[in-house]
Amino acid sequence: MLRRGKFMSRLSSGVIVALALGGLGLLGCRVNQPPEVTKGPRPNPLIIEPGGVVTMELEVNDPDGDEMTFDWVQIPAEPAGHFSDPHGRNPTWTAPAVGETKTFNIAVTVSDNEGGGVFGTSPPLLVRVQ
């Protein structure tokens, strides 16, 4: 029967050795780097009328060269505008019909196929009723 102290020290030693070997690349492990946003998300223009269209500007790369996916949403969700492609890198967004001037934020989650991800939110976008 192992006493708790000996088991823990043996386990800790094994973990330390595994981490050291992994850090040297001897176990075939690599540490995933999440995508890095260098610009955006930023709507252009920042003030539009109902039915107006903005282009979402986003510059992002993955340091590991992993494939990335994009998920765009508007905040608040209602009244709903429309994305040209909610999974595209730089979609357009068409403002919804509103009865009074309303502020929206556009947010994107960028993920890589290795479990890394980053969330970004745009500056306020004003849908102004004339």
Buried (B, 14 or more C-beta within 10 A) or exposed (E): EEEEEEEEEEEEEEEEEEEEEBEEEEEEEEEEBBBEBEEBBBBEEEEBEBEBBBBBEBEBEBEBEBEBEBEBBBEEEEBEBBBBEBEEBBBBBBBBEBEEEBEBBBBBBBBBEBEBBBEBEBEEBBBBEE
